[in-house]
Amino acid sequence: MKNDLYLFDIPIYRISPSKYSENLKDYINQNSNDKSPPWYHDFLVNNYGGSWKYNEIIGYIRFYTNPTFDRRILGELWLIKSKTLYRKTRRKIFELISHKCGFEIDSYRYEKKNNEEIFELLSSTLEHLRNTEFKKYYLDDSLFKSTGPFINWKKLLNLNADCT
């Protein structure tokens, strides 16, 4: 919608960073030896799929609201357009799968809460998604967790900003 306010994006990864690192080490060990030239390690890393942080993203959950309309918090689900999710997805085209992403938080659930309680509500929603709809993937909420406690959620969601 025209007046939608995007709150944050949560990247969805095919696998966790630790699992990717473990698989990458196995791949390098299987394809190199002590006689391999120094540059060969970088070649194998790139051949395997490159850096985890940007190359393993398969989608995003975008939390948003419309502060001038009904103030519900919704989650858009964007996933890559692919029948199978494999290691090297170089040409990614993201498509909107759902405007609700399995949840919506009505304003009555948070309008009387303080900033800390709103953050906890959003955190628990993410945790629920992690344990249900996305349990075979990795949701990276590290940026949300590190910045969320410092956000004035009441003001951002167009609530009575006097309450903290």
CYANA upper distance limits for C-alpha pairs under 8 A (distance plus 0.5 A):
  1 MET  CA     66 ASN  CA      8.44
  3 ASN  CA     66 ASN  CA      6.36
  3 ASN  CA     67 PRO  CA      8.08
  3 ASN  CA     68 THR  CA      7.64
  4 ASP  CA     64 TYR  CA      7.08
  4 ASP  CA     65 THR  CA      6.09
  4 ASP  CA     66 ASN  CA      4.96
  4 ASP  CA     67 PRO  CA      7.82
  5 LEU  CA     64 TYR  CA      6.00
  5 LEU  CA     65 THR  CA      5.75
  5 LEU  CA     66 ASN  CA      6.21
  5 LEU  CA     67 PRO  CA      7.60
  6 TYR  CA     62 ARG  CA      7.59
  6 TYR  CA     63 PHE  CA      6.69
  6 TYR  CA     64 TYR  CA      4.78
  6 TYR  CA     65 THR  CA      7.08
  7 LEU  CA     62 ARG  CA      7.92
  7 LEU  CA     63 PHE  CA      5.94
  7 LEU  CA     64 TYR  CA      5.66
  7 LEU  CA     65 THR  CA      7.94
  8 PHE  CA     62 ARG  CA      6.38
  8 PHE  CA     63 PHE  CA      6.01
  8 PHE  CA     64 TYR  CA      7.79
  8 PHE  CA    144 PHE  CA      7.89
  9 ASP  CA     60 TYR  CA      6.65
  9 ASP  CA     61 ILE  CA      6.09
  9 ASP  CA     62 ARG  CA      4.87
  9 ASP  CA     63 PHE  CA      6.80
 10 ILE  CA     60 TYR  CA      5.89
 10 ILE  CA     61 ILE  CA      5.54
 10 ILE  CA     62 ARG  CA      6.85
 10 ILE  CA    139 LEU  CA      7.13
 10 ILE  CA    140 ASP  CA      6.57
 10 ILE  CA    141 ASP  CA      6.33
 10 ILE  CA    144 PHE  CA      8.30
 11 PRO  CA     57 ILE  CA      6.96
 11 PRO  CA     58 ILE  CA      8.28
 11 PRO  CA     59 GLY  CA      6.51
 11 PRO  CA     60 TYR  CA      4.99
 11 PRO  CA     61 ILE  CA      7.06
 11 PRO  CA    139 LEU  CA      6.48
 11 PRO  CA    140 ASP  CA      6.09
 11 PRO  CA    141 ASP  CA      8.03
 12 ILE  CA     57 ILE  CA      6.20
 12 ILE  CA     58 ILE  CA      6.24
 12 ILE  CA     59 GLY  CA      5.42
 12 ILE  CA     60 TYR  CA      5.85
 12 ILE  CA     61 ILE  CA      7.82
 12 ILE  CA    137 TYR  CA      7.22
 12 ILE  CA    138 TYR  CA      6.26
 12 ILE  CA    139 LEU  CA      5.28
 12 ILE  CA    140 ASP  CA      7.05
 13 TYR  CA     56 GLU  CA      5.96
 13 TYR  CA     57 ILE  CA      4.90
 13 TYR  CA     58 ILE  CA      5.92
 13 TYR  CA     59 GLY  CA      7.50
 13 TYR  CA    137 TYR  CA      6.37
 13 TYR  CA    138 TYR  CA      5.44
 13 TYR  CA    139 LEU  CA      6.82
 13 TYR  CA    140 ASP  CA      8.08
 14 ARG  CA     56 GLU  CA      6.27
 14 ARG  CA     57 ILE  CA      6.90
 14 ARG  CA     58 ILE  CA      6.53
 14 ARG  CA     85 LEU  CA      7.64
 14 ARG  CA    137 TYR  CA      5.85
 14 ARG  CA    138 TYR  CA      6.96
 15 ILE  CA     19 LYS  CA      6.93
 15 ILE  CA     20 TYR  CA      6.91
 15 ILE  CA     56 GLU  CA      7.83
 15 ILE  CA    136 LYS  CA      8.36
 15 ILE  CA    137 TYR  CA      6.12
 15 ILE  CA    138 TYR  CA      6.07
 16 SER  CA     20 TYR  CA      6.68
 16 SER  CA    137 TYR  CA      7.87
 16 SER  CA    138 TYR  CA      5.80
 17 PRO  CA     21 SER  CA      6.52
 17 PRO  CA     52 TRP  CA      7.01
 17 PRO  CA     53 LYS  CA      8.32
 18 SER  CA     22 GLU  CA      6.62
 19 LYS  CA     23 ASN  CA      6.63
 20 TYR  CA     24 LEU  CA      6.49
 20 TYR  CA     52 TRP  CA      7.45
 21 SER  CA     25 LYS  CA      6.67
 22 GLU  CA     26 ASP  CA      6.86
 23 ASN  CA     27 TYR  CA      6.68
 24 LEU  CA     28 ILE  CA      6.68
 24 LEU  CA     45 VAL  CA      7.72
 24 LEU  CA     48 TYR  CA      7.40
 25 LYS  CA     29 ASN  CA      6.57
 26 ASP  CA     30 GLN  CA      6.62
 27 TYR  CA     31 ASN  CA      6.72
 27 TYR  CA     44 LEU  CA      8.47
 27 TYR  CA     48 TYR  CA      7.95
 28 ILE  CA     32 SER  CA      6.41
 28 ILE  CA     41 HIS  CA      7.68
 28 ILE  CA     44 LEU  CA      6.80
 28 ILE  CA     45 VAL  CA      8.00
 29 ASN  CA     33 ASN  CA      7.56
 31 ASN  CA     44 LEU  CA      8.31
 32 SER  CA     36 SER  CA      6.44
 32 SER  CA     40 TYR  CA      8.40
 32 SER  CA     41 HIS  CA      8.36
 36 SER  CA     40 TYR  CA      6.82
 37 PRO  CA     41 HIS  CA      8.32
 39 TRP  CA     43 PHE  CA      7.02
 40 TYR  CA     44 LEU  CA      6.67
 41 HIS  CA     45 VAL  CA      6.80
 42 ASP  CA     46 ASN  CA      6.73
 43 PHE  CA     47 ASN  CA      6.49
 44 LEU  CA     48 TYR  CA      6.41
 45 VAL  CA     49 GLY  CA      7.00
 45 VAL  CA     50 GLY  CA      5.89
 45 VAL  CA     51 SER  CA      8.31
 46 ASN  CA     50 GLY  CA      4.81
 46 ASN  CA     51 SER  CA      8.28
 48 TYR  CA     87 ARG  CA      8.25
 48 TYR  CA     88 LYS  CA      7.95
 49 GLY  CA     55 ASN  CA      7.35
 49 GLY  CA     87 ARG  CA      7.04
 49 GLY  CA     88 LYS  CA      5.86
 50 GLY  CA     55 ASN  CA      7.12
 51 SER  CA     55 ASN  CA      6.51
 51 SER  CA     56 GLU  CA      8.49
 52 TRP  CA     56 GLU  CA      5.91
 53 LYS  CA     57 ILE  CA      7.80
 55 ASN  CA     88 LYS  CA      8.14
 55 ASN  CA     89 THR  CA      7.86
 55 ASN  CA     90 ARG  CA      8.11
 56 GLU  CA     87 ARG  CA      7.75
 56 GLU  CA     88 LYS  CA      8.39
 56 GLU  CA     89 THR  CA      8.17
 58 ILE  CA     79 LEU  CA      6.27
 58 ILE  CA     80 ILE  CA      5.99
 58 ILE  CA     85 LEU  CA      8.21
 59 GLY  CA     77 LEU  CA      7.88
 59 GLY  CA     78 TRP  CA      5.66
 59 GLY  CA     79 LEU  CA      4.54
 59 GLY  CA     80 ILE  CA      6.43
 59 GLY  CA     94 PHE  CA      7.50
 60 TYR  CA     76 GLU  CA      8.45
 60 TYR  CA     77 LEU  CA      6.55
 60 TYR  CA     78 TRP  CA      5.62
 60 TYR  CA     79 LEU  CA      7.05
 61 ILE  CA     75 GLY  CA      6.42
 61 ILE  CA     76 GLU  CA      6.07
 61 ILE  CA     77 LEU  CA      5.33
 61 ILE  CA     78 TRP  CA      6.86
 61 ILE  CA    101 CYS  CA      7.92
 62 ARG  CA     75 GLY  CA      5.70
 62 ARG  CA     76 GLU  CA      5.48
 62 ARG  CA     77 LEU  CA      7.07
 62 ARG  CA     78 TRP  CA      8.34
 63 PHE  CA     73 ILE  CA      7.19
 63 PHE  CA     74 LEU  CA      6.14
 63 PHE  CA     75 GLY  CA      4.89
 63 PHE  CA     76 GLU  CA      7.02
 64 TYR  CA     73 ILE  CA      6.14
 64 TYR  CA     74 LEU  CA      5.96
 64 TYR  CA     75 GLY  CA      6.70
 64 TYR  CA     76 GLU  CA      8.18
 65 THR  CA     71 ARG  CA      6.12
 65 THR  CA     72 ARG  CA      6.23
 65 THR  CA     73 ILE  CA      5.24
 65 THR  CA     74 LEU  CA      6.72
 65 THR  CA    157 LEU  CA      7.99
 66 ASN  CA     70 ASP  CA      6.96
 66 ASN  CA     71 ARG  CA      5.66
 66 ASN  CA     72 ARG  CA      7.50
 66 ASN  CA     73 ILE  CA      8.33
 67 PRO  CA     71 ARG  CA      5.29
 67 PRO  CA    157 LEU  CA      6.30
 67 PRO  CA    158 ASN  CA      6.22
 68 THR  CA    158 ASN  CA      8.45
 70 ASP  CA    107 SER  CA      7.88
 71 ARG  CA    106 ASP  CA      7.69
 71 ARG  CA    107 SER  CA      6.16
 71 ARG  CA    157 LEU  CA      7.49
 72 ARG  CA    104 GLU  CA      7.05
 72 ARG  CA    105 ILE  CA      5.92
 72 ARG  CA    106 ASP  CA      5.03
 72 ARG  CA    107 SER  CA      5.68
 73 ILE  CA    104 GLU  CA      6.16
 73 ILE  CA    105 ILE  CA      5.44
 73 ILE  CA    106 ASP  CA      7.10
 73 ILE  CA    107 SER  CA      7.97
 74 LEU  CA     99 HIS  CA      7.60
 74 LEU  CA    100 LYS  CA      5.95
 74 LEU  CA    101 CYS  CA      8.00
 74 LEU  CA    103 PHE  CA      6.97
 74 LEU  CA    104 GLU  CA      5.14
 74 LEU  CA    105 ILE  CA      6.97
 75 GLY  CA     99 HIS  CA      6.68
 75 GLY  CA    100 LYS  CA      5.50
 75 GLY  CA    101 CYS  CA      5.68
 75 GLY  CA    102 GLY  CA      8.23
 75 GLY  CA    103 PHE  CA      7.24
 75 GLY  CA    104 GLU  CA      7.48
 76 GLU  CA     96 LEU  CA      7.68
 76 GLU  CA     97 ILE  CA      8.04
 76 GLU  CA     98 SER  CA      6.08
 76 GLU  CA     99 HIS  CA      4.79
 76 GLU  CA    100 LYS  CA      6.01
 76 GLU  CA    101 CYS  CA      6.01
 77 LEU  CA     96 LEU  CA      6.50
 77 LEU  CA     97 ILE  CA      5.92
 77 LEU  CA     98 SER  CA      5.67
 77 LEU  CA     99 HIS  CA      6.96
 77 LEU  CA    100 LYS  CA      7.77
 77 LEU  CA    101 CYS  CA      5.73
 78 TRP  CA     94 PHE  CA      6.50
 78 TRP  CA     95 GLU  CA      5.91
 78 TRP  CA     96 LEU  CA      5.07
 78 TRP  CA     97 ILE  CA      6.15
 78 TRP  CA     98 SER  CA      7.92
 79 LEU  CA     94 PHE  CA      5.74
 79 LEU  CA     95 GLU  CA      6.16
 79 LEU  CA     96 LEU  CA      7.26
 79 LEU  CA     97 ILE  CA      7.25
 80 ILE  CA     92 LYS  CA      6.38
 80 ILE  CA     93 ILE  CA      5.84
 80 ILE  CA     94 PHE  CA      4.70
 80 ILE  CA     95 GLU  CA      6.62
 81 LYS  CA     92 LYS  CA      7.59
 81 LYS  CA     93 ILE  CA      6.10
 81 LYS  CA     94 PHE  CA      6.34
 81 LYS  CA     95 GLU  CA      6.74
 85 LEU  CA     89 THR  CA      8.11
 97 ILE  CA    101 CYS  CA      8.49
100 LYS  CA    104 GLU  CA      6.71
103 PHE  CA    125 THR  CA      8.47
105 ILE  CA    109 ARG  CA      7.25
106 ASP  CA    110 TYR  CA      8.03
107 SER  CA    111 GLU  CA      6.07
108 TYR  CA    112 LYS  CA      7.93
109 ARG  CA    113 LYS  CA      8.47
110 TYR  CA    117 GLU  CA      8.33
110 TYR  CA    118 ILE  CA      6.48
110 TYR  CA    121 LEU  CA      8.32
111 GLU  CA    154 LYS  CA      8.16
111 GLU  CA    159 LEU  CA      7.08
113 LYS  CA    117 GLU  CA      6.18
113 LYS  CA    118 ILE  CA      6.67
114 ASN  CA    118 ILE  CA      6.75
114 ASN  CA    154 LYS  CA      7.70
114 ASN  CA    163 CYS  CA      6.80
114 ASN  CA    164 THR  CA      5.41
115 ASN  CA    119 PHE  CA      6.71
115 ASN  CA    149 PRO  CA      8.29
115 ASN  CA    151 ILE  CA      8.04
115 ASN  CA    152 ASN  CA      6.55
115 ASN  CA    153 TRP  CA      5.84
115 ASN  CA    154 LYS  CA      6.66
115 ASN  CA    164 THR  CA      5.99
116 GLU  CA    120 GLU  CA      6.74
116 GLU  CA    149 PRO  CA      7.05
116 GLU  CA    164 THR  CA      8.44
117 GLU  CA    121 LEU  CA      6.63
118 ILE  CA    122 LEU  CA      6.79
118 ILE  CA    153 TRP  CA      7.32
119 PHE  CA    123 SER  CA      6.56
119 PHE  CA    148 GLY  CA      6.85
119 PHE  CA    149 PRO  CA      7.01
119 PHE  CA    153 TRP  CA      7.99
120 GLU  CA    124 SER  CA      6.51
121 LEU  CA    125 THR  CA      6.73
122 LEU  CA    126 LEU  CA      6.83
123 SER  CA    127 GLU  CA      6.70
123 SER  CA    145 LYS  CA      8.39
124 SER  CA    128 HIS  CA      6.56
125 THR  CA    129 LEU  CA      6.81
126 LEU  CA    130 ARG  CA      6.61
127 GLU  CA    131 ASN  CA      6.75
128 HIS  CA    132 THR  CA      6.61
129 LEU  CA    133 GLU  CA      5.92
129 LEU  CA    134 PHE  CA      6.45
129 LEU  CA    135 LYS  CA      8.18
130 ARG  CA    134 PHE  CA      5.50
130 ARG  CA    135 LYS  CA      5.78
130 ARG  CA    137 TYR  CA      8.45
130 ARG  CA    138 TYR  CA      8.14
130 ARG  CA    139 LEU  CA      7.08
131 ASN  CA    135 LYS  CA      5.47
134 PHE  CA    138 TYR  CA      7.80
134 PHE  CA    139 LEU  CA      8.10
141 ASP  CA    145 LYS  CA      6.58
142 SER  CA    146 SER  CA      6.62
143 LEU  CA    147 THR  CA      6.62
143 LEU  CA    148 GLY  CA      8.48
144 PHE  CA    148 GLY  CA      5.74
145 LYS  CA    149 PRO  CA      7.68
147 THR  CA    151 ILE  CA      7.34
152 ASN  CA    156 LEU  CA      6.73
152 ASN  CA    161 ALA  CA      8.45
152 ASN  CA    164 THR  CA      8.11
153 TRP  CA    157 LEU  CA      6.38
154 LYS  CA    158 ASN  CA      6.64
154 LYS  CA    159 LEU  CA      5.35
154 LYS  CA    160 ASN  CA      6.85
154 LYS  CA    161 ALA  CA      5.87
154 LYS  CA    163 CYS  CA      7.90
154 LYS  CA    164 THR  CA      7.83
155 LYS  CA    159 LEU  CA      6.13
155 LYS  CA    160 ASN  CA      7.30
155 LYS  CA    161 ALA  CA      5.29
